[in-house]
Amino acid sequence: MDYSDIKSPSELKRLNIKELGELCASIRERIISVVEKNGGHLASNLGTVELTVAMHYVFDCPKDKIVFDVGHQSYTHKILTGRGEAFDGLRRNNGISGFPKPSESECDAFTAGHASTSLSVALGLAEANRQYQVDADVIAVIGDGALTGGMAYEALNAIGSEQLPVIIVLNDNNMSISKNVGAMSKYLTRLRVSKKYTGMKNQIKRAVSIIPLLGDGIIHVMEKGKKLLKRIVLSNKMFEEMGISYYGPFDGHNVAELIEILNQVRKKETPSLVHIITDKGRGLKSALSDPEHSHGISCVGASCGNDFSKVLGDFLLDAAAKDKRVMAVTAAMSIGTGLEKFSAVYPDKFKDVGIAEEHAVTYCAALAAGGLKPYFAVYSTFLQRGFDQIIHDVCIDSHAVTFCVDRAGVVGADGVTHQGVFDLSYLLPIPNMTVMCPTDGAELKAMLEFSLTFAAPLAIRYPKSYGEDRSHTDIVYGKWEEVCNTAKSKVYVLCAGGRALDIALDAKKSEKINVINARFVKPLDTEYLDKINAQGNIVITIEDNMRAGGFGMSVLGYLNSNKMRCKFDSIAHDNMFIDNRDISSSLSDSGLTAENLISLIKSLEQK
């Protein structure tokens, strides 16, 4: 049975168990082939093939709603819902998304890309079914890693209270992106033991029963001790106490067992949680043995340049050796943010809080209040989740937390839910916050050195990679760096970050312009702005961020408040969500190109 034989989920129902097993093998081969070519989330999808096949065998999509938490494990779902052939275009421009996307298919119940959202979504969909008296099931698939996020517990509390028939499938692979941490991980470990307990009990019972004469007597004694053992092994009943029936754990790679239990729970009129155990990376030896590094992979032959994250990791290793205050904090992203080696060398100075960015921000504020020097390494798209805590817990009392904002700007293949183009817009208005943008690794290192003695909130934002290091002037608070000073030119291009600087330097090959590295996005270098705010001058800002609330608008606001005499314009992303799957086309569509900069300069010169 080949994946190409299945054109819709309804066709699964005519298959027998043997054929379903063959289908799972075919789907695995398809996922491996495409992801190795296009890049994508490999290990998580290989671990959920049987589960997804079983869900589509039991439920009727799209009438029944399957909500994937995070959504990066939805590849099998896409293949089974009419996108098997289109799967070659995974994460490519004009191809299918790597995450659920309702505009792509009616079988995708809800857009996803961030963790811990599925339970809230499922409850909302179940309430809509109740209001409209729709007889349909709602299934939330959530990983054990996502249960480190506080939003999941808010939803569990509500699900237990509302008592709507939400089916929660807990996909337990003991991983999020990095290895899971925290009390919930330990709790699930105890629940996993229950499966071992059941198997052990049955094996012992069968073995003892064959002993002549003594067998039945020993079994009777064992039965008395069994309850005590069970209380020890299964002492915690958290989900039942919240009003959610718990079933499991079950083998997440046994299609027949999964079909049986899902058929049982769909008959219930109250919420249920089905706990399944899966192997992240199953079916591919390299992914199975190292699911952490196989979580998300780049396409074969991809060249990403030099890695900003490595600069951060190397700096913190050196800094921690000299400064006992230094702490490194991440939210389940130790590898992606460059902290893997630091975590091994300084385990007592490294804290992975799980998928809990809100907690991480406030935790860092308290570390700083206690006299430590915390560095929170986080992707721009995930820092959005800690916005309130940045204001309330860090900036009001001006705690010296350094935010190392990775993957800032457009990110390419992961698409609309992962773009890091909002951080300047929400960080710049916050009092007491300083924001810096390095253009290369050498400048990031200098900014991090600066941060060691900086006693206030600081955000340093950068994309994944950079080109070659340049020589730089020393970091002076609030001062910009002139990269190219052309006396004959009255055009000043202010660049926020390396991508902007590359655009300006490319334009300079054919235009006489002054190129300024606006390394401090906040505070602005007002002395420099006052100098260039003159009749006949042209000032243009470039940033890989949304225009609204960004660097350009900040510069414009200052110029307007100081009787603007120069001509001004800005290049940034406009009011739209960006879903291009490669960085260059995303920048091009927003006009972040040398050609557009040159065109803008000529237009302003004619005014």
Beta strands, then each sheet from edge to edge (+ up, - down):
strand 1: 40-41
strand 2: 65-68
strand 3: 138-143
strand 4: 166-172
strand 5: 245-251
strand 6: 272-277
strand 7: 296-297
strand 8: 306-307
strand 9: 326-330
strand 10: 350-352
strand 11: 373-379
strand 12: 402-406
strand 13: 434-436
strand 14: 458-461
strand 15: 465-466
strand 16: 481-484
strand 17: 491-496
strand 18: 514-517
strand 19: 520-522
strand 20: 538-546
strand 21: 567-573
sheet 1: 1+ 7-
sheet 2: 2+ 3+ 4+ 6+ 5+
sheet 3: 8+ 15-
sheet 4: 10+ 9+ 11+ 12+ 14+ 13+ 19-
sheet 5: 16+ 18- 17- 20- 21-
end
